[in-house]
Amino acid sequence: MTRSASLTLDPARTVAPVSRRTFGSFVEHMGRCVYGGIYEPSHPTADADGFRQDVLSLVREMGVSLVRYPGGNFVSGYRWEDGIGPVADRPVRRDLAWHSLETNEVGVDEFMRWADKAGVEVMYALNLGTRGVSEALDVHEYLNQPEGTFLADRRGRKPYGISMFCLGNEMDGPWQTGHKTAHEYGRLAAETARALRSAEPSLELIACGSSSSSMPTFGHWESTVLELAYDTVDYISAHAYYEPVDGDMASFLASAVDMDHFVDSVIATADSVGARLKSAKRIKISLDEWNVWYLSRFQSAPTPSEWEVAPRVIEDCYNVADAVVVGSLLISLLRHSDRVTAACQAQLVNVIAPIRAESTGPAWRQTTFHPFALTSRLAQGSVLDVDIASPTYATTRFGEVPVLDAVATYDSASLTVFAVNRSQDEPTELTFSLAPFPGTWQPADSWLLSDADLTATNTQEAPDRVVPQPLTIELDGETVRVSLPAVSWAAIRLTPAR
């Protein structure tokens, strides 16, 4: 049996332009993300700065636009000045967040060199856990101040020009070093933001939102923080991770339903605060940590007894179902492009990452690499407001949800539909009309990520076990028709006929 679903597309009904910052990632000093991930001087592909060229090549292929750095939980105990100056003089410190040792061999200057090679913008996270206004001003002076001051002259090169700064990380979480109440954090965030704007008024500043929609303080946290910092910040962050709980694949495949609700709730809370403050300003959302993460495995593992440099931490191996969910979360992000204008998949290499790399060995693409890379490459122009007509199925966590989810992007050179079939047992025939679009259109390259074995993964021995395959598009007059197998993600691209 084949189910049927349809989309209504109209080039006049747009959500917002596609934001390139939607395709961000995250590099934290955690596990083997930095040491053994982006940086490994002894690797055969390492360049003169110690950066792995095989990893850099995959980062460019993936289409990463923005990278959040240096944390994460790590940043709440980080002393940024430990990572500048001669490497031989840099101290080794304990990282309480991940129970490891930080050598500071890679600091801000090294990372900025890597970012330049990768062609990515940097979103810099400030330590508001164990530090505060003074240190935030110091690191900003080092990063952005033109020459003529002590820290700018110590930098010894032109300013880095970072425009986005996170005012701390997950300060709502009791696990966070320096955890604060919403009122304590909101006061500190506002004070830090005002000081930074005195130094550089054009900065884009991100206040910490909830680290999860399941936090008991969710909603109240955002409201309190924004009441204190609304006029001084541009964004509030949101973090969202998903995994199949107790084998509930039906709910896992519908994870984007939760992300939609999470984002809509944060928007509603922010707008409510803005209305109470009688402000015309609209706070944007930075979804600067999101991914599939088998968090329960990590939480059930014992705390290491030894302090190591770059231990193996949460190196999840992703399968076909995980990749389909990642593709669906990207659909949710695009659908909210009017307010979610920055997002960072966490993390980039080795640690819950789309790229895996072995020391002295190869780097390869995990299954989740592919929907990210293709969405980043194909999403162009404006996001369309899509009406979806789809059958539903029952889930334990979210009730009845649509079998099919989709979003579309459009400009004069291309129309691309990104779609997911959540059904575990039946294909879905998807149709949509091109009649509202000017001119004549034709099918172009399109891709399907699907496999009969939902547990199939890419490994060092079989790095291309799961890759996107060509997808057949039927064009009957102005009607496009495609068949999406059970548990699949697809990108369907059309271009003007010549």
C-alpha positions in Angstrom: 0.0 0.0 0.0 1.2 3.5 -0.9 0.1 6.6 1.0 -0.5 9.9 -0.8 0.5 13.4 0.3 0.6 16.8 -1.4 2.2 20.2 -1.1 0.8 23.6 -2.1 3.6 25.9 -3.2 3.3 29.5 -4.1 6.3 31.8 -4.9 4.4 34.7 -3.5 4.1 33.1 -0.1 7.5 33.4 1.5 8.7 33.0 5.1 12.1 34.8 4.8 15.3 34.6 2.9 17.4 31.5 3.5 20.0 32.5 6.2 23.4 31.0 5.5 24.0 31.0 9.3 21.4 28.2 9.5 24.2 25.9 8.4 26.4 26.4 11.4 28.4 23.9 13.4 30.1 23.7 16.8 33.7 23.1 17.8 34.2 22.6 21.6 37.3 21.6 23.5 35.6 18.3 24.3 36.8 14.8 23.6 38.5 14.5 20.2 36.8 17.4 18.5 39.8 19.7 18.6 42.8 17.4 19.4 42.6 14.5 17.0 39.7 16.1 15.1 40.5 19.4 13.4 44.1 19.5 14.8 46.7 16.7 14.6 50.2 17.9 13.8 51.5 14.3 13.3 48.8 13.4 10.8 50.0 12.7 7.3 47.6 15.3 5.9 48.4 18.0 8.5 49.5 21.4 7.2 52.2 23.7 8.6 49.7 24.8 11.4 48.9 21.2 12.4 45.4 21.2 10.9 44.1 18.0 9.2 43.5 18.7 5.5 41.3 15.7 5.1 39.0 17.1 7.8 39.1 20.6 6.4 38.1 19.2 3.0 35.1 17.5 4.4 34.1 20.7 6.4 34.1 22.7 3.1 32.2 19.9 1.3 29.6 20.0 4.1 28.9 23.6 3.5 29.4 24.8 7.1 28.9 28.6 7.3 29.4 29.4 11.0 31.2 27.7 13.9 30.5 28.3 17.6 33.6 28.1 19.7 35.1 27.2 22.3 32.1 25.7 24.1 29.7 24.5 25.3 30.1 23.5 28.9 33.8 23.8 28.5 33.6 27.6 28.2 32.2 28.1 31.7 35.6 27.2 33.2 37.8 28.4 30.4 40.5 31.1 30.8 40.9 32.4 27.3 44.3 34.0 28.0 45.8 30.5 28.7 45.6 29.9 24.9 47.6 32.9 23.7 51.3 33.6 23.5 54.1 31.0 23.0 52.6 27.5 23.0 55.5 26.1 25.2 54.5 28.6 27.9 50.8 27.7 28.0 49.5 26.0 31.2 47.7 22.7 31.3 44.4 23.0 33.1 41.6 20.8 34.4 38.4 20.9 32.4 35.7 20.2 35.0 32.9 20.0 32.4 34.3 16.9 30.6 36.8 15.6 33.3 39.8 16.0 31.1 43.0 18.0 30.7 43.3 21.0 28.4 46.8 21.6 27.0 45.8 25.0 25.5 47.9 24.0 22.4 45.0 25.3 20.4 43.8 28.7 21.5 41.9 31.5 19.9 44.7 32.5 17.4 45.1 29.0 16.2 41.3 28.5 15.9 40.9 31.7 14.0 43.6 30.5 11.5 41.6 27.2 11.1 38.4 29.2 10.6 40.0 31.2 7.9 41.2 28.1 6.1 37.7 26.5 6.5 36.0 29.7 5.2 33.6 29.9 8.2 32.4 32.7 10.4 33.1 32.4 14.1 30.4 32.7 16.9 32.5 33.2 20.0 31.2 32.0 23.4 32.1 34.0 26.5 32.7 32.6 30.0 30.0 33.9 32.2 30.1 30.9 34.5 33.3 31.5 36.5 34.1 34.9 35.0 32.2 38.1 34.0 32.2 41.6 32.5 35.9 42.3 32.9 37.1 39.1 31.1 34.4 39.5 28.4 35.8 43.0 27.6 39.4 41.6 27.7 38.7 38.9 25.2 36.8 41.3 23.0 39.7 43.7 23.1 42.1 40.9 22.0 39.8 39.7 19.2 38.4 42.9 17.7 40.1 46.1 19.0 42.4 47.8 16.4 46.0 48.3 17.4 46.9 50.8 20.1 45.8 49.0 23.3 47.7 46.5 25.4 45.7 43.4 24.4 45.2 44.5 20.7 49.0 45.0 20.4 49.6 41.6 22.1 47.5 40.0 19.3 50.1 41.3 16.8 47.9 41.0 13.8 44.8 42.7 12.3 41.5 42.4 14.3 39.5 39.2 13.8 36.3 41.2 13.5 34.0 38.6 15.2 30.5 40.0 15.2 28.5 37.3 17.2 29.2 36.6 20.9 27.3 34.2 23.1 26.8 35.5 26.6 27.7 32.3 28.4 26.5 28.8 27.8 23.5 26.9 29.3 23.5 28.9 32.5 20.1 27.4 33.4 21.7 24.0 33.8 22.7 22.8 37.3 25.5 20.9 35.6 27.0 24.1 34.4 30.1 25.5 36.3 28.8 28.8 37.7 25.1 27.9 37.2 22.8 30.8 38.0 19.2 31.6 38.6 17.4 33.3 35.7 17.5 36.6 37.6 21.2 36.3 38.4 22.1 35.4 34.9 19.8 38.0 33.3 21.5 40.8 35.3 24.9 39.6 34.4 24.0 39.1 30.7 22.6 42.7 30.5 25.6 44.2 32.3 28.0 42.3 30.0 26.1 43.3 26.9 26.0 46.9 27.8 29.8 46.9 28.4 30.5 45.2 25.1 28.3 47.6 23.2 30.2 50.5 24.7 33.3 48.9 23.0 31.6 48.0 19.7 27.9 49.0 19.3 27.3 46.8 16.2 27.9 43.4 17.9 25.3 40.7 17.7 24.8 39.4 21.2 23.1 36.1 22.2 21.6 35.5 25.6 21.4 32.0 27.1 17.9 30.5 26.7 16.9 27.1 28.0 19.3 24.2 27.4 16.2 22.0 26.6 12.4 22.4 26.4 12.2 19.7 29.1 13.9 21.9 31.7 11.6 22.7 34.6 12.4 26.4 34.2 11.7 26.5 30.5 9.6 29.5 29.6 10.1 31.2 32.9 13.8 31.3 32.3 13.4 33.0 28.9 10.8 35.5 30.2 13.0 36.5 33.2 16.2 36.8 31.3 14.7 38.9 28.5 12.8 41.2 30.9 16.3 42.1 32.2 18.3 42.0 28.9 15.8 42.6 26.1 17.2 46.0 25.0 20.8 44.9 25.1 20.7 41.5 23.2 19.7 40.5 19.7 19.2 36.7 20.1 18.2 34.2 22.7 19.6 30.7 22.3 17.8 27.4 22.2 19.4 23.9 22.5 17.7 20.7 21.4 18.9 17.1 21.2 17.0 14.0 20.2 17.3 10.2 20.5 15.0 7.2 20.3 13.7 6.6 23.9 13.0 3.0 24.8 13.1 1.9 21.2 10.2 4.3 20.3 11.2 4.9 16.6 7.8 6.4 15.7 8.3 9.3 18.1 12.0 9.6 17.3 11.1 10.1 13.6 8.7 12.9 14.6 11.4 14.8 16.6 10.9 17.9 14.4 7.4 18.2 15.8 9.1 18.9 19.2 11.6 21.3 17.6 8.7 23.2 16.0 6.9 23.5 19.3 10.1 24.5 21.1 10.9 27.3 18.7 7.3 28.5 18.5 7.2 28.6 22.3 10.4 30.6 22.6 9.2 33.1 19.9 5.9 33.5 21.8 7.7 34.1 25.1 10.1 36.6 23.6 7.3 38.5 21.8 5.3 38.6 25.0 8.2 40.2 26.9 8.6 42.7 24.0 4.9 43.6 24.2 5.1 44.1 28.0 8.2 46.4 27.5 6.4 48.2 24.6 9.4 47.5 22.3 9.2 47.3 18.5 12.3 45.1 18.5 12.0 41.4 17.7 14.4 39.0 19.4 15.8 36.3 17.0 16.5 32.7 17.9 20.0 31.1 17.8 19.5 27.4 17.9 23.2 27.0 18.5 23.2 23.4 19.7 21.0 20.8 18.0 21.5 17.2 16.8 20.7 13.6 17.4 22.6 12.6 20.6 22.3 9.2 22.4 22.4 11.2 25.6 21.1 8.3 27.8 24.2 6.3 26.9 26.5 9.1 28.0 24.6 9.8 31.2 24.7 6.1 32.2 28.5 5.8 31.6 30.7 6.1 34.7 32.8 9.3 35.3 36.4 8.6 34.3 38.8 8.1 37.2 41.7 9.5 35.3 42.3 13.0 33.8 43.3 12.6 30.2 44.0 14.8 27.2 41.3 14.5 24.5 39.6 11.3 25.7 37.1 9.6 23.5 33.8 11.1 24.5 30.3 10.6 23.0 31.6 9.4 19.6 28.1 8.3 18.5 28.0 6.2 15.3 25.0 7.4 13.3 22.6 5.2 11.3 20.0 5.7 8.5 17.2 6.7 10.9 19.5 9.2 12.6 20.2 10.8 9.2 16.5 11.0 8.3 15.8 12.8 11.6 18.7 15.2 11.1 17.2 16.0 7.6 13.8 16.6 9.3 15.3 18.9 11.9 16.9 21.0 9.1 13.4 21.3 7.6 12.2 22.7 10.9 15.0 25.2 11.0 14.3 26.4 7.5 10.6 26.6 8.2 11.4 29.1 11.0 13.9 31.2 9.0 12.0 34.4 9.8 13.2 34.1 13.5 15.8 31.3 13.6 18.6 33.1 11.7 21.5 31.2 13.3 21.9 27.5 14.1 24.8 25.2 15.0 24.7 21.4 14.7 26.7 20.1 17.6 29.4 19.1 17.0 31.6 19.1 13.9 34.2 16.3 14.3 34.2 13.0 16.3 31.9 14.3 19.2 28.3 13.5 18.2 29.5 14.6 14.8 28.8 14.2 11.1 32.5 13.9 10.5 34.6 11.1 12.1 38.4 11.0 12.1 40.9 8.5 13.4 44.3 9.6 14.7 46.9 8.9 12.0 44.0 7.4 10.0 41.3 8.5 7.7 38.4 10.9 8.0 34.9 9.9 6.7 31.3 11.1 6.4 28.8 9.8 8.9 25.2 9.2 7.6 24.2 12.6 9.1 26.7 14.4 7.0 24.7 14.0 3.8 21.4 15.7 4.5 23.3 18.7 6.1 25.6 19.0 3.1 22.9 18.8 0.5 20.5 21.1 2.3 23.3 23.7 2.8 24.1 23.5 -0.9 20.6 23.4 -2.3 18.7 25.8 -0.1 18.8 29.1 -2.0 16.7 32.2 -2.3 13.6 32.4 0.0 11.9 29.8 2.1 8.3 29.2 1.0 5.3 28.9 3.3 4.3 25.4 2.4 0.8 23.9 3.0 1.1 20.1 3.6 -1.8 17.6 3.1 -0.7 14.3 4.6 -2.1 11.3 6.4 -1.1 10.9 10.0 0.2 8.2 12.3 0.2 7.8 16.1 3.1 8.5 18.3 3.5 8.0 22.1 5.1 11.3 22.7 3.4 13.7 20.2 0.1 12.1 19.4 -1.0 12.1 15.8 1.7 13.6 13.5 1.9 14.0 9.7 3.6 11.1 7.9 5.2 13.6 5.5 7.0 16.8 6.4 8.5 19.2 3.9 9.8 22.7 3.2 10.8 24.4 0.0 13.2 27.1 -1.1 12.9 29.2 -4.3 14.7 31.7 -6.5 14.7 32.4 -10.2 17.3 29.6 -10.8 15.9 26.8 -8.7 13.0 25.3 -6.7 14.0 22.7 -4.2 11.7 20.7 -2.0 13.1 18.9 1.1 10.8 16.1 2.3 10.8 13.3 4.9 8.6 10.2 4.9 8.2 9.2 8.6 6.3 6.0 7.9 8.2 2.9 9.0 6.3 0.5 6.8 4.9 2.3 3.7 6.1 4.5 0.9 4.4 7.9 0.4 3.6 9.3 -3.0 4.3 13.1 -2.9 2.8 15.5 -5.5 2.9 19.2 -6.0 2.0 21.6 -8.8 4.3 24.0 -10.6 1.4 26.1 -12.0 2.0 29.1 -9.6 5.6 29.4 -10.8 6.5 31.6 -13.8 7.8 29.9 -16.9 8.5 26.3 -17.6 10.4 24.0 -15.1 12.2 20.8 -15.5 13.6 18.1 -13.1 17.2 18.5 -12.2 19.4 16.4 -9.9 17.6 15.1 -6.9 18.6 12.8 -4.0 17.2 10.2 -1.7 18.6 8.9 1.6 17.0 5.6 2.5 18.0 2.0 3.2 16.1 -1.2 4.0 18.4 -1.5 7.1 17.7 1.5 9.3 20.7 0.6 11.5 23.2 0.8 8.6 26.1 3.1 9.4 29.3 4.4 7.7 32.5 3.2 9.3 36.2 3.5 8.8 36.1 0.1 6.9 32.9 1.0 4.9 32.8 4.8 4.7 30.2 4.9 1.9 27.8 2.2 3.1 25.1 4.9 3.3 25.1 7.6 0.7 22.3 9.5 -1.1 21.0 7.9 -4.3 19.4 9.5 -7.4 15.6 10.0 -7.0 13.3 9.6 -10.0 11.0 12.6 -10.6 7.9 12.3 -12.7 6.6 15.5 -14.4 3.1 15.2 -15.8 2.3 18.6 -17.3 2.7 20.9 -14.3 2.4 18.2 -11.6 5.5 16.7 -10.0 5.3 13.3 -8.5 7.9 11.3 -6.5 7.7 8.2 -4.4 9.4 8.3 -1.0 10.3 5.0 0.6 9.5 4.3 4.2 11.9 6.3 6.6 13.5 8.4 4.0 14.8 12.0 3.4 14.8 13.6 -0.1 15.8 16.7 -1.8 13.9 17.4 -5.1 15.4 20.1 -7.3 13.8 21.7 -10.4 15.3 24.4 -12.6 13.8 26.6 -15.4 13.7 24.9 -18.8 16.0 26.4 -21.4 
